[in-house]
Amino acid sequence: MSRWIFHPGDADLARYVDNCDTASQRKASVHLRRHLADCDTCRAYVTFLRSLPERIAALEGPGASEALFARIRARYASGEVVILPAASNRAPTSRLAWFGAAAAMLLVAVTTWFAWPTPDLTALAPTGDLRFAPDRIVSGPIELRYRDPGLFGGTPQLRVRARYRTVQGVAVPFLGGEPVVATLMRDADGVYHATVRVPDSVVYAAFSVEGPNGSRVDHNGRRPWHLLMYRGTHPTYEALLQYANDLMEENSELAMSVLQERARLYPDRPGSWWPLVAVERFTLGGAHADSTVAEHCARLQQFDAELRSRPSQSLAEVWDVWRYAVQLHDRACPAAQHINDVWHTWLVQHSHAGATQPEFH
Amino acid sequence: MLLSEADVTTPSDGELAARLKCRDDDALCILYARFATPLLRLALRFLDSVDEAEDVVQDVFVGLPIALRHYEEHGAFGAWLRQVTVRTALMHRRSRERRRHAHVALSPARRAATTQDSVLERVALEGALATLPQALRDVFVLYHVEHFSHAEIAALLGIRRGTAEVRLHRAIRQLRTQLESDR
């Protein structure tokens, strides 16, 4: 007696034609063959399915012409850049992920709206020139020199506000917004001068200039003047992270370029890479993230292997490798899921209250 | 473009890809001879006209030197290139549809002209394929014409694997009905 009381489904018939040969399908196909012997409708459908490859192979189409190649060559020779959506095996994004992304963007938008006072200014407002000597964070005084672009009408004094960040990303002072850290005094040439001292714990400082009553602000077109902590000739790894953190609220493209520079200066640290993956995905979109996943995946595996080969691991090292894996585990990087699981377990076992790592926001 | 048969068949795809990364003109020439026609036909399955398909093929070849930075040689180059072409064609179609929505008045005339020229109406199967809803046709073409797996189709179109399977079966049913009614 046939197993098929009703007609078999399309998928069953397609599998039968495609010879998908698992044990259960072989068993099913015995019943299916019996059904086909009795059923004209299904037999005709199977015949149609079997005829498809031959009929499709006979389809004609246009050929690529010399003229097309000439056009390609002309564009190619002109150095034109085309960014293609490179191949990806990414699974479809879940609704929850979309909801999370929308909520995160809303949060960023709201934070940006309230973060910086911008009375009376438009995107076209002129920006002045604020210079520092020395041009990095030092333990002593730092000289400020500001040229007014005509925004403040020659007022004798201006105020400098600052936003400070420590290695851990904590703003100084913790509460109360950006404090006034110096008063700029106008000299006979119309140039403003002041001196400022940055707290020792600070690795990144952003500055803006405002009029005496705060009604006009020069924040350098939302690219805040800033100072970084240096080691030798380069900004420190920590200072660049805080710089990017600060910019993420207002200028994600600039934050991305800071993180790219950080990865260039400190390529051997996994903590250079996972914030970059995150901000590139946020700023450039999923297609770009897909196109770079193979490169990141190989690097992640290298970091993972190095970390495993050590006799002992530090919390900071494990944290960064784990975060790198987290950024890649939903992409076409099969190794990332395993690395994520391994180091997450390690972190749960080894982390203790109060042990925190500098975060990228 | 004067190429001997040996030029087109001898260097491996991987070698050519490596040379093209350095903007080697000869490599572009050979890859074009090797892949342009199948890619043009592939793009045409997703678009209305040969002109549009040629635009996609142009973009693919012009963009290859940069895209190849992300190609790893352990995969088949041809398969990777077909995936890039499908994605580029889908992107092209989406942007065209946005333009079409913005200029509704132009849409019917343009559609008629391109369909008239289309190769799809020259063969019965092509004609039947053209009657399929776009979502079903995409899956059918990718599975039966381009031999992508259901998992690959799901990734390319941003749908679930099960959805791809269901769409394929619906496409086949509709195609068969259409072909029988044409007799």
Interface residues (C-beta under 8 A of the other chain):
Chain A: G9 D10 A11 A14 Y45 F48 L49 L52 P53 R55 I56 A58 L59 E60 G61 P62 G63 A64 E66 L68 F69 R71 I72 R73 R75 Y76 E80 V81 V82 I83 L84 P85 A86 A87 S88 N89 R90 A91 P92 T93 S291 T292 A294 E295
Chain B: M1 R23 D25 L28 C29 Y32 A36 T37 L39 L40 R41 L44 V50 A53 E54 V57 Q58 D59 V60 F61 V62 G63 L64 I66 A67 H70 Y71 E72 W80 Q83 V84 R87 T88 M91 V119 R122 V123 L125 E126 H144 V145 A151 E152 A154 A155 G158 I159 R160 E165 L168 H169 I172 R173 R176
